[in-house]
Amino acid sequence: MAKKYIDVLMKNTERLDAQETLRYIYEKFKDKVVIASSLGAEDQVITDMAIKVSKKFKIFTLDTGRLPQETYDLIEETNKRYGIKIRIYFPDKKEVEKMINEYGPNLFYESIEKRKLCCQIRKVNVLEKILKNYDVWITGLRQEQSITRQNINKIEFDEKFNIIKVNPIFDWKTQDVWDYIKKHNVPYNKLHDKNYPSIGCAPCTRAINKGEDIRSGRWWWEQPEQKECGIHIKDGKVIRISKEGK
């Protein structure tokens, strides 16, 4: 997709709220749009909004093999609540076996390079294969989540995955997310009640203290500017368009 086309989408959704944006994108792209869900609070909001647009919305999640039990429980609860079937994808078995046999099961604690290798094999490689089949990728990213996400827009073009990326609640605050969840009785991960604002793989996620950064419980042994798995990059490979198209 050309940068100019992204600008058109940005302009057409500029005055739309999150659910209206989802409706616009779905009506325009139909079966070529997909929601990638980590089952976090933001993604549960996106799922609830999307299902109200159409139950035909395609939703998937990545099972890295290291997820907490609470996440699996939420997958089942969400499926039952909305009468849907979230598609579950897994990393390549041979790649995982090779990595673990070479570096051990807890390689991610040893260095940033090894942690990113684990994320690459368990998440990024899988996502790349999935997104090849779609034109639009919908996420629950928010600017407030971390310093690596402060500049995200509602509509972007991700050159790494060669796809339009839509972040309907990019400008929401944490309180907005939880207000929506409570108002619409959206199912959520019970770890959120135990001070886990951001939830990923079990070994790489822990509870945080009051006042800490939202993602401080993710890869807590690393610096904040390094805390991305490689899926949502911020290195010039994502084209971000301002409201003025600059």
C-alpha positions in Angstrom: 0.0 0.0 0.0 1.3 3.5 -0.8 1.9 6.1 1.8 -0.7 8.3 0.1 -3.3 5.7 0.6 -2.5 5.5 4.3 -3.0 9.3 4.4 -6.5 8.9 2.9 -7.5 6.3 5.5 -6.1 8.6 8.2 -8.2 11.5 6.9 -11.4 9.3 6.6 -11.1 8.0 10.2 -9.9 11.2 11.8 -13.3 12.2 13.2 -14.4 8.6 14.0 -14.3 7.1 17.4 -12.8 3.6 18.0 -15.8 1.6 17.2 -16.7 3.7 14.2 -13.1 3.2 13.0 -13.5 -0.5 13.3 -16.7 -0.4 11.3 -15.2 1.7 8.6 -12.1 -0.5 8.2 -14.2 -3.7 8.3 -16.6 -2.5 5.6 -13.7 -1.4 3.4 -11.5 -4.5 3.8 -13.9 -7.3 4.9 -12.0 -10.6 5.1 -8.7 -9.0 4.5 -8.6 -7.4 8.0 -7.6 -9.3 11.1 -7.3 -8.6 14.8 -4.2 -9.7 16.6 -5.1 -10.2 20.3 -2.8 -10.8 23.2 -6.0 -11.1 25.4 -4.8 -8.0 27.3 -7.3 -5.4 28.5 -6.9 -3.2 25.4 -7.4 -6.2 23.0 -10.5 -7.3 24.9 -11.9 -3.9 24.3 -11.1 -4.2 20.6 -12.7 -7.6 20.5 -15.9 -6.4 22.2 -16.2 -3.5 19.7 -15.4 -5.6 16.7 -18.0 -8.3 17.5 -20.6 -5.5 17.8 -19.6 -4.6 14.2 -19.6 -8.1 12.9 -19.1 -11.6 14.3 -17.3 -12.4 11.1 -14.3 -10.3 12.3 -11.3 -12.5 12.2 -9.4 -12.7 15.5 -6.3 -14.6 16.4 -3.8 -15.0 19.2 -0.3 -16.4 19.5 0.4 -19.2 21.9 4.1 -19.0 22.6 4.1 -22.1 24.8 4.9 -19.9 27.8 1.6 -18.2 28.5 0.1 -18.0 32.0 -2.9 -20.2 32.7 -5.1 -17.1 33.2 -4.6 -16.3 29.5 -5.8 -19.7 28.4 -8.8 -19.4 30.7 -9.6 -16.0 29.2 -9.5 -17.4 25.6 -12.3 -19.9 26.6 -14.3 -17.3 28.5 -14.1 -14.9 25.5 -15.1 -17.5 23.0 -18.2 -18.5 25.2 -19.1 -14.9 25.9 -19.2 -13.8 22.2 -20.0 -17.1 20.5 -16.7 -16.9 18.5 -13.6 -19.0 18.0 -10.4 -17.1 18.5 -7.8 -18.7 16.2 -4.7 -19.9 18.0 -1.3 -20.1 16.2 1.9 -21.7 17.5 5.6 -21.2 16.8 7.5 -23.7 14.7 8.3 -26.7 16.8 11.7 -27.3 15.3 12.8 -23.7 15.7 11.8 -23.8 19.4 13.5 -27.1 20.1 16.7 -25.9 18.4 16.7 -22.7 20.4 16.1 -24.4 23.7 18.6 -27.1 23.2 21.2 -24.6 22.2 20.6 -21.8 24.8 18.4 -23.4 27.5 14.7 -22.8 28.4 15.4 -19.5 30.2 17.7 -17.9 27.7 15.8 -14.6 27.7 17.3 -13.7 31.1 20.9 -13.9 29.8 21.0 -11.0 27.3 18.8 -8.7 25.2 19.9 -10.6 22.1 18.8 -13.9 23.4 15.5 -12.5 24.7 14.8 -11.0 21.3 15.7 -14.3 19.7 13.1 -16.0 21.9 10.5 -13.4 20.9 11.4 -13.7 17.3 10.9 -17.5 17.2 7.9 -17.7 19.5 6.0 -14.6 18.2 7.5 -12.5 15.3 8.1 -15.4 12.9 4.6 -16.7 13.4 3.0 -13.3 13.1 4.8 -12.7 9.8 3.3 -15.8 8.3 -0.2 -14.9 9.4 -0.1 -11.3 8.3 0.9 -12.2 4.7 -2.7 -13.2 4.2 -4.2 -9.8 5.1 -4.2 -6.1 4.1 -5.0 -4.7 7.5 -3.8 -5.6 11.0 -5.8 -4.2 14.0 -4.1 -3.8 17.4 -4.9 -2.5 20.9 -1.7 -0.3 21.1 -1.9 2.9 23.1 0.5 5.8 23.2 0.4 5.8 27.0 1.7 2.2 27.3 5.4 3.0 27.0 8.0 5.4 25.7 8.4 3.1 22.7 4.8 3.7 21.7 4.4 7.4 22.4 4.3 8.3 18.7 1.9 5.8 17.3 -1.1 7.0 15.2 -4.5 5.6 14.6 -3.5 4.5 11.0 0.1 3.5 10.1 1.9 1.4 7.5 4.1 -1.3 8.9 6.9 -1.9 6.4 8.3 -4.8 8.4 5.1 -6.8 7.8 4.1 -4.9 4.7 0.6 -4.2 6.1 -1.7 -1.4 7.1 -1.8 -1.2 10.9 -4.8 0.3 12.7 -4.7 1.2 16.4 -8.3 2.3 17.2 -7.7 3.2 20.8 -4.2 4.7 20.3 -5.1 7.8 22.3 -7.0 6.2 25.1 -5.9 6.5 28.7 -5.8 3.5 31.0 -8.9 4.8 32.8 -10.7 4.9 29.4 -9.9 1.2 28.9 -11.2 0.1 32.3 -14.3 2.4 32.1 -15.2 0.6 28.9 -14.6 -2.9 30.4 -16.8 -2.1 33.4 -19.5 -0.4 31.4 -19.8 -3.3 28.9 -18.9 -6.1 31.2 -16.0 -7.2 29.0 -14.2 -10.4 30.2 -10.6 -9.7 31.2 -7.5 -11.5 32.4 -7.7 -12.0 36.2 -4.0 -11.2 36.5 -5.0 -7.6 36.0 -6.6 -7.7 39.5 -3.2 -8.7 40.8 -1.3 -5.6 39.6 -0.4 -7.0 36.1 -1.3 -4.1 33.8 0.6 -5.7 30.9 0.6 -9.5 30.4 2.8 -11.5 28.1 4.7 -14.8 28.6 4.7 -16.0 32.3 8.5 -16.0 32.8 8.8 -12.4 31.4 5.8 -10.8 33.2 5.4 -9.8 36.9 3.2 -7.6 39.0 4.2 -3.9 39.4 4.1 -1.5 42.3 1.7 1.5 42.4 3.1 4.4 40.4 5.4 2.3 38.2 5.3 2.4 34.4 2.5 0.3 32.8 5.0 -2.0 31.1 7.6 -2.1 33.9 6.5 -5.6 34.7 7.5 -6.8 31.2 11.2 -7.8 30.8 11.8 -5.9 34.0 15.6 -6.6 33.8 15.9 -4.4 30.7 15.8 -0.7 30.1 12.4 0.9 29.1 13.5 1.8 25.6 14.4 -1.8 24.9 11.1 -3.3 25.9 9.6 -4.4 22.6 9.5 -8.0 21.3 10.0 -7.0 17.6 6.4 -7.0 16.7 5.7 -3.3 17.3 8.8 -1.6 16.2 9.9 2.0 16.5 13.0 2.3 14.3 11.9 4.1 11.2 10.2 1.1 9.6 6.7 2.2 10.5 5.3 5.1 8.5 3.4 7.4 10.7 1.3 10.1 9.2 0.3 13.3 11.1 -3.2 14.7 10.8 -1.8 17.2 8.3 -0.4 14.4 6.2 3.3 15.2 7.0 
